């Protein structure tokens, strides 16, 4: 069964870029324009990965992460934050697995993040055996 990713960003261009990147790597992708839409999607389908912007209308990425981590069903889902360096985003957000920046090669950063998540998952499976 294909892995499922949820991409949350109010920028259509960013959603398209990240969705296309993940689809090319075998993910089935759901997308939302803000955290509130994402939470609605999470009631119907649990993703294997969430990629979210921080600054969005209605519900920010930080509020979305709080809701995801507070729910036992989704608390273990890895989260990748996508932020603009100029946004003043504080890298002290420790609930996310990775932070990548919109103004740097996104595909390269996503490649590194997915590789690290894959290594972490393999180590977790090996330790569980």
N, CA, C and O atoms as CSV, one atom per row, in Angstrom:
chain,resi,resn,atom,element,x,y,z
A,1,UNK,N,N,0.834,-1.183,0.000
A,1,UNK,CA,C,0.000,0.000,0.000
A,1,UNK,C,C,0.880,1.249,0.000
A,1,UNK,O,O,1.858,1.311,0.745
A,2,UNK,N,N,0.548,2.237,-0.821
A,2,UNK,CA,C,1.403,3.435,-0.872
A,2,UNK,C,C,1.354,4.228,0.424
A,2,UNK,O,O,0.351,4.240,1.138
A,3,UNK,N,N,2.455,4.881,0.699
A,3,UNK,CA,C,2.503,5.761,1.860
A,3,UNK,C,C,1.675,7.003,1.557
A,3,UNK,O,O,1.564,7.424,0.406
A,4,UNK,N,N,1.102,7.577,2.596
A,4,UNK,CA,C,0.240,8.750,2.452
A,4,UNK,C,C,0.908,9.947,3.115
A,4,UNK,O,O,1.400,9.847,4.239
A,5,UNK,N,N,0.925,11.078,2.416
A,5,UNK,CA,C,1.462,12.322,2.960
A,5,UNK,C,C,0.358,13.370,2.950
A,5,UNK,O,O,-0.479,13.405,2.049
A,6,UNK,N,N,0.374,14.218,3.965
A,6,UNK,CA,C,-0.525,15.358,4.040
A,6,UNK,C,C,0.331,16.615,3.918
A,6,UNK,O,O,1.231,16.843,4.725
A,7,UNK,N,N,0.045,17.425,2.906
A,7,UNK,CA,C,0.788,18.665,2.661
A,7,UNK,C,C,-0.149,19.828,2.985
A,7,UNK,O,O,-1.246,19.931,2.437
A,8,UNK,N,N,0.310,20.709,3.895
A,8,UNK,CA,C,-0.520,21.817,4.365
A,8,UNK,C,C,0.225,23.122,4.137
A,8,UNK,O,O,1.248,23.385,4.769
A,9,UNK,N,N,-0.300,23.939,3.224
A,9,UNK,CA,C,0.330,25.229,2.930
A,9,UNK,C,C,-0.692,26.113,2.237
A,9,UNK,O,O,-1.435,25.639,1.377
A,10,UNK,N,N,-0.742,27.384,2.595
A,10,UNK,CA,C,-1.684,28.295,1.953
A,10,UNK,C,C,-1.196,28.763,0.587
A,10,UNK,O,O,-1.966,29.363,-0.163
A,11,UNK,N,N,0.045,28.507,0.249
A,11,UNK,CA,C,0.584,28.861,-1.059
A,11,UNK,C,C,0.340,27.712,-2.038
A,11,UNK,O,O,0.820,26.596,-1.837
A,12,UNK,N,N,-0.414,28.004,-3.103
A,12,UNK,CA,C,-0.697,26.981,-4.103
A,12,UNK,C,C,0.592,26.467,-4.741
A,12,UNK,O,O,0.717,25.270,-4.998
A,13,UNK,N,N,1.544,27.349,-4.997
A,13,UNK,CA,C,2.803,26.951,-5.606
A,13,UNK,C,C,3.582,26.000,-4.693
A,13,UNK,O,O,4.122,24.997,-5.161
A,14,UNK,N,N,3.643,26.305,-3.409
A,14,UNK,CA,C,4.355,25.423,-2.469
A,14,UNK,C,C,3.649,24.066,-2.364
A,14,UNK,O,O,4.303,23.023,-2.373
A,15,UNK,N,N,2.319,24.081,-2.266
A,15,UNK,CA,C,1.583,22.808,-2.208
A,15,UNK,C,C,1.882,21.974,-3.446
A,15,UNK,O,O,2.167,20.780,-3.344
A,16,UNK,N,N,1.817,22.600,-4.610
A,16,UNK,CA,C,2.075,21.889,-5.853
A,16,UNK,C,C,3.492,21.312,-5.873
A,16,UNK,O,O,3.681,20.144,-6.212
A,17,UNK,N,N,4.471,22.113,-5.518
A,17,UNK,CA,C,5.874,21.690,-5.539
A,17,UNK,C,C,6.099,20.495,-4.615
A,17,UNK,O,O,6.703,19.498,-5.010
A,18,UNK,N,N,5.607,20.608,-3.382
A,18,UNK,CA,C,5.831,19.534,-2.404
A,18,UNK,C,C,5.006,18.300,-2.773
A,18,UNK,O,O,5.503,17.178,-2.678
A,19,UNK,N,N,3.758,18.491,-3.191
A,19,UNK,CA,C,2.926,17.348,-3.582
A,19,UNK,C,C,3.555,16.582,-4.746
A,19,UNK,O,O,3.644,15.355,-4.708
A,20,UNK,N,N,3.988,17.305,-5.775
A,20,UNK,CA,C,4.604,16.668,-6.943
A,20,UNK,C,C,5.859,15.893,-6.526
A,20,UNK,O,O,6.068,14.758,-6.955
A,21,UNK,N,N,6.683,16.513,-5.693
A,21,UNK,CA,C,7.903,15.872,-5.217
A,21,UNK,C,C,7.567,14.544,-4.517
A,21,UNK,O,O,8.187,13.518,-4.795
A,22,UNK,N,N,6.592,14.573,-3.619
A,22,UNK,CA,C,6.232,13.365,-2.864
A,22,UNK,C,C,5.581,12.310,-3.763
A,22,UNK,O,O,5.854,11.119,-3.619
A,23,UNK,N,N,4.730,12.739,-4.679
A,23,UNK,CA,C,4.099,11.785,-5.601
A,23,UNK,C,C,5.142,11.073,-6.452
A,23,UNK,O,O,5.013,9.880,-6.726
A,24,UNK,N,N,6.174,11.800,-6.870
A,24,UNK,CA,C,7.248,11.198,-7.660
A,24,UNK,C,C,8.022,10.152,-6.860
A,24,UNK,O,O,8.722,9.320,-7.436
A,25,UNK,N,N,7.897,10.192,-5.552
A,25,UNK,CA,C,8.577,9.229,-4.677
A,25,UNK,C,C,7.615,8.191,-4.108
A,25,UNK,O,O,7.925,7.533,-3.115
A,26,UNK,N,N,6.456,8.045,-4.731
A,26,UNK,CA,C,5.542,6.964,-4.387
A,26,UNK,C,C,4.490,7.269,-3.347
A,26,UNK,O,O,3.744,6.371,-2.956
A,27,UNK,N,N,4.402,8.497,-2.886
A,27,UNK,CA,C,3.389,8.849,-1.898
A,27,UNK,C,C,2.051,9.144,-2.572
A,27,UNK,O,O,2.005,9.680,-3.680
A,28,UNK,N,N,0.973,8.790,-1.894
A,28,UNK,CA,C,-0.344,9.297,-2.213
A,28,UNK,C,C,-0.470,10.561,-1.378
A,28,UNK,O,O,-0.217,10.529,-0.173
A,29,UNK,N,N,-0.856,11.675,-1.995
A,29,UNK,CA,C,-0.805,12.951,-1.298
A,29,UNK,C,C,-2.187,13.571,-1.154
A,29,UNK,O,O,-2.954,13.653,-2.114
A,30,UNK,N,N,-2.485,14.000,0.050
A,30,UNK,CA,C,-3.655,14.817,0.358
A,30,UNK,C,C,-3.108,16.204,0.632
A,30,UNK,O,O,-1.972,16.341,1.087
A,31,UNK,N,N,-3.907,17.247,0.361
A,31,UNK,CA,C,-3.424,18.592,0.656
A,31,UNK,C,C,-4.520,19.441,1.270
A,31,UNK,O,O,-5.712,19.197,1.084
A,32,UNK,N,N,-4.071,20.454,2.013
A,32,UNK,CA,C,-4.976,21.388,2.681
A,32,UNK,C,C,-4.333,22.766,2.649
A,32,UNK,O,O,-3.112,22.889,2.559
A,33,UNK,N,N,-5.173,23.814,2.725
A,33,UNK,CA,C,-4.651,25.181,2.663
A,33,UNK,C,C,-4.406,25.794,4.034
A,33,UNK,O,O,-3.850,26.888,4.130
A,34,UNK,N,N,-4.815,25.102,5.098
A,34,UNK,CA,C,-4.568,25.594,6.456
A,34,UNK,C,C,-4.731,24.449,7.443
A,34,UNK,O,O,-5.153,23.352,7.077
A,35,UNK,N,N,-4.392,24.718,8.695
A,35,UNK,CA,C,-4.443,23.684,9.720
A,35,UNK,C,C,-5.836,23.152,9.980
A,35,UNK,O,O,-5.998,21.964,10.259
A,36,UNK,N,N,-6.850,24.008,9.895
A,36,UNK,CA,C,-8.227,23.571,10.131
A,36,UNK,C,C,-8.655,22.547,9.075
A,36,UNK,O,O,-9.260,21.527,9.405
A,37,UNK,N,N,-8.341,22.823,7.811
A,37,UNK,CA,C,-8.642,21.854,6.745
A,37,UNK,C,C,-7.881,20.554,6.967
A,37,UNK,O,O,-8.416,19.467,6.751
A,38,UNK,N,N,-6.636,20.672,7.398
A,38,UNK,CA,C,-5.815,19.488,7.632
A,38,UNK,C,C,-6.428,18.609,8.724
A,38,UNK,O,O,-6.478,17.386,8.584
A,39,UNK,N,N,-6.893,19.228,9.806
A,39,UNK,CA,C,-7.513,18.438,10.877
A,39,UNK,C,C,-8.753,17.712,10.380
A,39,UNK,O,O,-9.014,16.578,10.783
A,40,UNK,N,N,-9.514,18.351,9.514
A,40,UNK,CA,C,-10.689,17.693,8.926
A,40,UNK,C,C,-10.257,16.473,8.113
A,40,UNK,O,O,-10.867,15.410,8.220
A,41,UNK,N,N,-9.212,16.622,7.307
A,41,UNK,CA,C,-8.703,15.485,6.534
A,41,UNK,C,C,-8.214,14.363,7.442
A,41,UNK,O,O,-8.379,13.185,7.125
A,42,UNK,N,N,-7.613,14.728,8.569
A,42,UNK,CA,C,-7.085,13.724,9.499
A,42,UNK,C,C,-8.182,12.879,10.140
A,42,UNK,O,O,-7.897,11.795,10.649
A,43,UNK,N,N,-9.421,13.346,10.128
A,43,UNK,CA,C,-10.520,12.535,10.667
A,43,UNK,C,C,-10.871,11.400,9.712
A,43,UNK,O,O,-11.486,10.415,10.119
A,44,UNK,N,N,-10.483,11.531,8.445
A,44,UNK,CA,C,-10.816,10.520,7.433
A,44,UNK,C,C,-9.639,9.627,7.039
A,44,UNK,O,O,-9.836,8.499,6.586
A,45,UNK,N,N,-8.419,10.133,7.213
A,45,UNK,CA,C,-7.259,9.378,6.742
A,45,UNK,C,C,-6.036,9.757,7.553
A,45,UNK,O,O,-5.747,10.939,7.737
A,46,UNK,N,N,-5.322,8.757,8.036
A,46,UNK,CA,C,-4.096,9.038,8.790
A,46,UNK,C,C,-2.899,8.943,7.862
A,46,UNK,O,O,-2.668,7.904,7.244
A,47,UNK,N,N,-2.133,10.028,7.761
A,47,UNK,CA,C,-0.959,10.007,6.878
A,47,UNK,C,C,0.244,9.361,7.560
A,47,UNK,O,O,0.277,9.176,8.777
A,48,UNK,N,N,1.223,9.028,6.733
A,48,UNK,CA,C,2.510,8.536,7.217
A,48,UNK,C,C,3.484,9.690,7.431
A,48,UNK,O,O,4.537,9.521,8.046
A,49,UNK,N,N,3.117,10.875,6.913
A,49,UNK,CA,C,3.976,12.047,6.961
A,49,UNK,C,C,3.115,13.293,6.815
A,49,UNK,O,O,2.164,13.309,6.033
A,50,UNK,N,N,3.450,14.343,7.572
A,50,UNK,CA,C,2.799,15.643,7.416
A,50,UNK,C,C,3.877,16.672,7.095
A,50,UNK,O,O,4.890,16.765,7.788
A,51,UNK,N,N,3.643,17.448,6.031
A,51,UNK,CA,C,4.525,18.548,5.664
A,51,UNK,C,C,3.677,19.812,5.788
A,51,UNK,O,O,2.680,19.959,5.081
A,52,UNK,N,N,4.066,20.725,6.683
A,52,UNK,CA,C,3.228,21.898,6.924
A,52,UNK,C,C,4.006,23.203,6.955
A,52,UNK,O,O,5.137,23.275,7.435
A,53,UNK,N,N,3.358,24.225,6.427
A,53,UNK,CA,C,3.830,25.595,6.568
A,53,UNK,C,C,3.542,26.012,8.007
A,53,UNK,O,O,2.734,25.374,8.682
A,54,UNK,N,N,4.175,27.048,8.476
A,54,UNK,CA,C,3.912,27.557,9.824
A,54,UNK,C,C,2.906,28.697,9.783
A,54,UNK,O,O,1.950,28.714,10.559
A,55,UNK,N,N,3.117,29.644,8.884
A,55,UNK,CA,C,2.233,30.806,8.834
A,55,UNK,C,C,1.121,30.581,7.814
A,55,UNK,O,O,1.354,30.594,6.605
A,56,UNK,N,N,-0.111,30.370,8.334
A,56,UNK,CA,C,-1.280,30.153,7.484
A,56,UNK,C,C,-2.491,30.806,8.137
A,56,UNK,O,O,-2.510,31.007,9.351
A,57,UNK,N,N,-3.499,31.135,7.338
A,57,UNK,CA,C,-4.726,31.688,7.911
A,57,UNK,C,C,-5.545,30.603,8.619
A,57,UNK,O,O,-5.308,29.413,8.413
A,58,UNK,N,N,-6.475,30.998,9.421
A,58,UNK,CA,C,-7.417,30.145,10.160
A,58,UNK,C,C,-6.749,29.337,11.266
A,58,UNK,O,O,-7.137,29.447,12.429
A,59,UNK,N,N,-5.753,28.529,10.922
A,59,UNK,CA,C,-5.022,27.742,11.926
A,59,UNK,C,C,-3.591,27.591,11.453
A,59,UNK,O,O,-3.336,27.068,10.368
A,60,UNK,N,N,-2.661,28.049,12.269
A,60,UNK,CA,C,-1.243,28.005,11.893
A,60,UNK,C,C,-0.687,26.583,11.944
A,60,UNK,O,O,-1.308,25.669,12.487
A,61,UNK,N,N,0.486,26.427,11.369
A,61,UNK,CA,C,1.160,25.143,11.429
A,61,UNK,C,C,1.500,24.736,12.847
A,61,UNK,O,O,1.440,23.556,13.191
A,62,UNK,N,N,1.859,25.711,13.674
A,62,UNK,CA,C,2.169,25.413,15.073
A,62,UNK,C,C,0.936,24.876,15.809
A,62,UNK,O,O,1.029,23.934,16.596
A,63,UNK,N,N,-0.211,25.489,15.538
A,63,UNK,CA,C,-1.458,25.003,16.156
A,63,UNK,C,C,-1.813,23.614,15.625
A,63,UNK,O,O,-2.292,22.764,16.376
A,64,UNK,N,N,-1.582,23.387,14.343
A,64,UNK,CA,C,-1.820,22.062,13.763
A,64,UNK,C,C,-0.929,21.017,14.422
A,64,UNK,O,O,-1.396,19.938,14.787
A,65,UNK,N,N,0.346,21.334,14.574
A,65,UNK,CA,C,1.270,20.387,15.211
A,65,UNK,C,C,0.810,20.084,16.637
A,65,UNK,O,O,0.856,18.931,17.068
A,66,UNK,N,N,0.374,21.092,17.362
A,66,UNK,CA,C,-0.138,20.867,18.726
A,66,UNK,C,C,-1.284,19.883,18.717
A,66,UNK,O,O,-1.325,18.970,19.541
A,67,UNK,N,N,-2.223,20.056,17.793
A,67,UNK,CA,C,-3.381,19.162,17.712
A,67,UNK,C,C,-2.967,17.749,17.309
A,67,UNK,O,O,-3.474,16.772,17.859
A,68,UNK,N,N,-2.047,17.640,16.352
A,68,UNK,CA,C,-1.579,16.330,15.889
A,68,UNK,C,C,-0.866,15.588,17.020
A,68,UNK,O,O,-1.117,14.403,17.238
A,69,UNK,N,N,0.019,16.275,17.735
A,69,UNK,CA,C,0.796,15.626,18.796
A,69,UNK,C,C,-0.055,15.327,20.033
A,69,UNK,O,O,0.292,14.446,20.820
A,70,UNK,N,N,-1.161,16.049,20.210
A,70,UNK,CA,C,-2.050,15.801,21.357
A,70,UNK,C,C,-2.972,14.605,21.122
A,70,UNK,O,O,-3.538,14.064,22.072
A,71,UNK,N,N,-3.126,14.193,19.874
A,71,UNK,CA,C,-4.001,13.077,19.532
A,71,UNK,C,C,-3.173,11.787,19.506
A,71,UNK,O,O,-2.237,11.678,18.714
A,72,UNK,N,N,-3.503,10.810,20.357
A,72,UNK,CA,C,-2.719,9.570,20.395
A,72,UNK,C,C,-2.664,8.837,19.047
A,72,UNK,O,O,-1.699,8.124,18.773
A,73,UNK,N,N,-3.681,9.007,18.216
A,73,UNK,CA,C,-3.710,8.327,16.920
A,73,UNK,C,C,-2.718,8.927,15.919
A,73,UNK,O,O,-2.266,8.236,15.006
A,74,UNK,N,N,-2.379,10.207,16.087
A,74,UNK,CA,C,-1.494,10.866,15.124
A,74,UNK,C,C,-0.188,11.356,15.747
A,74,UNK,O,O,0.665,11.888,15.036
A,75,UNK,N,N,-0.019,11.191,17.029
A,75,UNK,CA,C,1.147,11.747,17.736
A,75,UNK,C,C,2.481,11.272,17.169
A,75,UNK,O,O,3.464,12.012,17.214
A,76,UNK,N,N,2.534,10.063,16.640
A,76,UNK,CA,C,3.802,9.528,16.139
A,76,UNK,C,C,4.070,9.869,14.679
A,76,UNK,O,O,5.133,9.529,14.160
A,77,UNK,N,N,3.146,10.525,14.009
A,77,UNK,CA,C,3.337,10.866,12.597
A,77,UNK,C,C,4.455,11.911,12.482
A,77,UNK,O,O,4.388,12.957,13.128
A,78,UNK,N,N,5.470,11.640,11.674
A,78,UNK,CA,C,6.546,12.622,11.497
A,78,UNK,C,C,6.017,13.901,10.837
A,78,UNK,O,O,5.162,13.851,9.953
A,79,UNK,N,N,6.543,15.039,11.283
A,79,UNK,CA,C,6.136,16.333,10.751
A,79,UNK,C,C,7.371,17.060,10.222
A,79,UNK,O,O,8.402,17.152,10.890
A,80,UNK,N,N,7.231,17.571,9.003
A,80,UNK,CA,C,8.272,18.420,8.414
A,80,UNK,C,C,7.681,19.816,8.289
A,80,UNK,O,O,6.632,20.000,7.673
A,81,UNK,N,N,8.353,20.793,8.872
A,81,UNK,CA,C,7.920,22.183,8.774
A,81,UNK,C,C,8.587,22.818,7.560
A,81,UNK,O,O,9.781,22.635,7.325
A,82,UNK,N,N,7.799,23.567,6.796
A,82,UNK,CA,C,8.312,24.352,5.684
A,82,UNK,C,C,8.111,25.815,6.069
A,82,UNK,O,O,6.979,26.258,6.262
A,83,UNK,N,N,9.196,26.555,6.180
A,83,UNK,CA,C,9.097,27.950,6.622
A,83,UNK,C,C,10.001,28.835,5.772
A,83,UNK,O,O,11.012,28.386,5.233
A,84,UNK,N,N,9.619,30.081,5.669
A,84,UNK,CA,C,10.478,31.062,5.003
A,84,UNK,C,C,11.437,31.624,6.049
A,84,UNK,O,O,11.016,31.970,7.153
A,85,UNK,N,N,12.699,31.716,5.716
A,85,UNK,CA,C,13.660,32.290,6.667
A,85,UNK,C,C,13.260,33.699,7.060
A,85,UNK,O,O,13.471,34.109,8.202
A,86,UNK,N,N,12.688,34.442,6.132
A,86,UNK,CA,C,12.297,35.827,6.407
A,86,UNK,C,C,11.079,35.927,7.314
A,86,UNK,O,O,10.737,37.021,7.763
A,87,UNK,N,N,10.416,34.801,7.593
A,87,UNK,CA,C,9.212,34.822,8.429
A,87,UNK,C,C,9.540,35.018,9.904
A,87,UNK,O,O,8.649,35.289,10.709
A,88,UNK,N,N,10.811,34.882,10.261
A,88,UNK,CA,C,11.189,34.991,11.658
A,88,UNK,C,C,10.865,33.722,12.429
A,88,UNK,O,O,10.802,33.734,13.658
A,89,UNK,N,N,10.658,32.615,11.699
A,89,UNK,CA,C,10.350,31.341,12.336
A,89,UNK,C,C,11.439,30.979,13.331
A,89,UNK,O,O,12.630,31.067,13.035
A,90,UNK,N,N,11.012,30.574,14.503
A,90,UNK,CA,C,11.930,30.214,15.569
A,90,UNK,C,C,12.227,28.719,15.478
A,90,UNK,O,O,11.315,27.901,15.598
A,91,UNK,N,N,13.464,28.362,15.273
A,91,UNK,CA,C,13.832,26.953,15.123
A,91,UNK,C,C,13.729,26.159,16.423
A,91,UNK,O,O,14.139,24.999,16.469
A,92,UNK,N,N,13.194,26.760,17.465
A,92,UNK,CA,C,13.054,26.033,18.725
A,92,UNK,C,C,11.862,25.074,18.702
A,92,UNK,O,O,11.611,24.382,19.688
A,93,UNK,N,N,11.125,25.024,17.589
A,93,UNK,CA,C,9.998,24.093,17.455
A,93,UNK,C,C,10.555,22.677,17.419
A,93,UNK,O,O,11.058,22.230,16.388
A,94,UNK,N,N,10.467,21.978,18.531
A,94,UNK,CA,C,11.090,20.654,18.654
A,94,UNK,C,C,10.122,19.508,18.379
A,94,UNK,O,O,10.526,18.345,18.384
A,95,UNK,N,N,8.847,19.820,18.138
A,95,UNK,CA,C,7.872,18.750,17.910
A,95,UNK,C,C,7.923,18.231,16.476
A,95,UNK,O,O,7.341,17.188,16.176
A,96,UNK,N,N,8.601,18.934,15.602
A,96,UNK,CA,C,8.716,18.509,14.209
A,96,UNK,C,C,9.992,17.689,14.028
A,96,UNK,O,O,10.974,17.874,14.746
A,97,UNK,N,N,9.956,16.792,13.067
A,97,UNK,CA,C,11.126,15.971,12.765
A,97,UNK,C,C,12.190,16.777,12.038
A,97,UNK,O,O,13.386,16.567,12.242
A,98,UNK,N,N,11.746,17.715,11.174
A,98,UNK,CA,C,12.660,18.527,10.380
A,98,UNK,C,C,12.041,19.880,10.116
A,98,UNK,O,O,10.822,20.043,10.150
A,99,UNK,N,N,12.910,20.856,9.849
A,99,UNK,CA,C,12.485,22.158,9.345
A,99,UNK,C,C,13.247,22.392,8.061
A,99,UNK,O,O,14.471,22.271,8.021
A,100,UNK,N,N,12.513,22.729,7.006
A,100,UNK,CA,C,13.151,23.090,5.754
A,100,UNK,C,C,12.703,24.502,5.384
A,100,UNK,O,O,11.685,24.992,5.874
A,101,UNK,N,N,13.465,25.137,4.526
A,101,UNK,CA,C,13.211,26.536,4.208
A,101,UNK,C,C,12.815,26.720,2.754
A,101,UNK,O,O,13.413,26.142,1.846
A,102,UNK,N,N,11.787,27.547,2.557
A,102,UNK,CA,C,11.247,27.804,1.226
A,102,UNK,C,C,12.253,28.495,0.320
A,102,UNK,O,O,12.217,28.310,-0.897
A,103,UNK,N,N,13.138,29.279,0.888
A,103,UNK,CA,C,14.040,30.069,0.066
A,103,UNK,C,C,15.372,29.362,-0.203
A,103,UNK,O,O,16.334,29.992,-0.641
A,104,UNK,N,N,15.424,28.075,0.056
A,104,UNK,CA,C,16.594,27.245,-0.261
A,104,UNK,C,C,16.042,26.072,-1.067
A,104,UNK,O,O,14.844,25.800,-0.988
A,105,UNK,N,N,16.865,25.372,-1.835
A,105,UNK,CA,C,16.412,24.278,-2.687
A,105,UNK,C,C,15.525,23.297,-1.908
A,105,UNK,O,O,16.017,22.459,-1.152
A,106,UNK,N,N,14.232,23.420,-2.109
A,106,UNK,CA,C,13.260,22.618,-1.352
A,106,UNK,C,C,13.396,21.136,-1.649
A,106,UNK,O,O,13.366,20.317,-0.731
A,107,UNK,N,N,13.545,20.780,-2.913
A,107,UNK,CA,C,13.625,19.361,-3.261
A,107,UNK,C,C,14.845,18.697,-2.629
A,107,UNK,O,O,14.760,17.558,-2.169
A,108,UNK,N,N,15.962,19.386,-2.603
A,108,UNK,CA,C,17.164,18.834,-1.968
A,108,UNK,C,C,16.927,18.632,-0.468
A,108,UNK,O,O,17.294,17.600,0.093
A,109,UNK,N,N,16.312,19.624,0.169
A,109,UNK,CA,C,16.040,19.517,1.603
A,109,UNK,C,C,15.039,18.388,1.895
A,109,UNK,O,O,15.211,17.640,2.857
A,110,UNK,N,N,13.998,18.268,1.064
A,110,UNK,CA,C,13.020,17.194,1.255
A,110,UNK,C,C,13.664,15.822,1.058
A,110,UNK,O,O,13.350,14.873,1.777
A,111,UNK,N,N,14.551,15.726,0.096
A,111,UNK,CA,C,15.261,14.461,-0.142
A,111,UNK,C,C,16.035,14.047,1.109
A,111,UNK,O,O,15.981,12.890,1.526
A,112,UNK,N,N,16.747,14.990,1.699
A,112,UNK,CA,C,17.516,14.695,2.916
A,112,UNK,C,C,16.594,14.331,4.074
A,112,UNK,O,O,16.888,13.402,4.827
A,113,UNK,N,N,15.487,15.047,4.223
A,113,UNK,CA,C,14.553,14.773,5.321
A,113,UNK,C,C,13.931,13.385,5.165
A,113,UNK,O,O,13.844,12.637,6.139
A,114,UNK,N,N,13.498,13.034,3.958
A,114,UNK,CA,C,12.888,11.717,3.740
A,114,UNK,C,C,13.900,10.598,3.967
A,114,UNK,O,O,13.556,9.555,4.523
A,115,UNK,N,N,15.143,10.806,3.542
A,115,UNK,CA,C,16.179,9.797,3.764
A,115,UNK,C,C,16.423,9.596,5.257
A,115,UNK,O,O,16.561,8.463,5.717
A,116,UNK,N,N,16.475,10.678,6.005
A,116,UNK,CA,C,16.686,10.570,7.449
A,116,UNK,C,C,15.502,9.893,8.128
A,116,UNK,O,O,15.696,9.085,9.037
A,117,UNK,N,N,14.275,10.207,7.705
A,117,UNK,CA,C,13.093,9.549,8.280
A,117,UNK,C,C,13.091,8.059,7.963
A,117,UNK,O,O,12.703,7.241,8.796
A,118,UNK,N,N,13.528,7.710,6.755
A,118,UNK,CA,C,13.602,6.302,6.356
A,118,UNK,C,C,14.627,5.552,7.208
A,118,UNK,O,O,14.367,4.437,7.661
A,119,UNK,N,N,15.789,6.165,7.423
A,119,UNK,CA,C,16.817,5.535,8.285
A,119,UNK,C,C,16.282,5.352,9.699
A,119,UNK,O,O,16.481,4.303,10.312
A,120,UNK,N,N,15.606,6.368,10.214
A,120,UNK,CA,C,15.058,6.305,11.570
A,120,UNK,C,C,14.013,5.192,11.675
A,120,UNK,O,O,13.977,4.466,12.668
A,121,UNK,N,N,13.163,5.058,10.653
A,121,UNK,CA,C,12.142,4.005,10.661
A,121,UNK,C,C,12.786,2.620,10.624
A,121,UNK,O,O,12.347,1.706,11.323
A,122,UNK,N,N,13.839,2.469,9.796
A,122,UNK,CA,C,14.529,1.172,9.740
A,122,UNK,C,C,15.177,0.826,11.074
A,122,UNK,O,O,15.129,-0.324,11.510
A,123,UNK,N,N,15.787,1.824,11.729
A,123,UNK,CA,C,16.405,1.574,13.049
A,123,UNK,C,C,15.333,1.179,14.057
A,123,UNK,O,O,15.540,0.294,14.887
A,124,UNK,N,N,14.185,1.844,13.973
A,124,UNK,CA,C,13.088,1.536,14.904
A,124,UNK,C,C,12.578,0.112,14.709
A,124,UNK,O,O,12.295,-0.588,15.681
A,125,UNK,N,N,12.459,-0.317,13.449
A,125,UNK,CA,C,12.001,-1.685,13.155
A,125,UNK,C,C,13.039,-2.704,13.623
A,125,UNK,O,O,12.687,-3.747,14.173
A,126,UNK,N,N,14.320,-2.399,13.401
A,126,UNK,CA,C,15.387,-3.314,13.807
A,126,UNK,C,C,15.432,-3.443,15.323
A,126,UNK,O,O,15.661,-4.535,15.844
A,127,UNK,N,N,15.218,-2.353,16.030
A,127,UNK,CA,C,15.237,-2.387,17.486
A,127,UNK,C,C,14.024,-3.114,18.044
A,127,UNK,O,O,14.084,-3.681,19.135
A,128,UNK,N,N,12.913,-3.099,17.292
A,128,UNK,CA,C,11.686,-3.730,17.757
A,128,UNK,C,C,11.656,-5.215,17.555
A,128,UNK,O,O,10.785,-5.893,18.100
A,129,UNK,N,N,12.592,-5.748,16.779
A,129,UNK,CA,C,12.618,-7.199,16.492
A,129,UNK,C,C,13.292,-7.965,17.585
A,129,UNK,O,O,13.400,-9.188,17.506
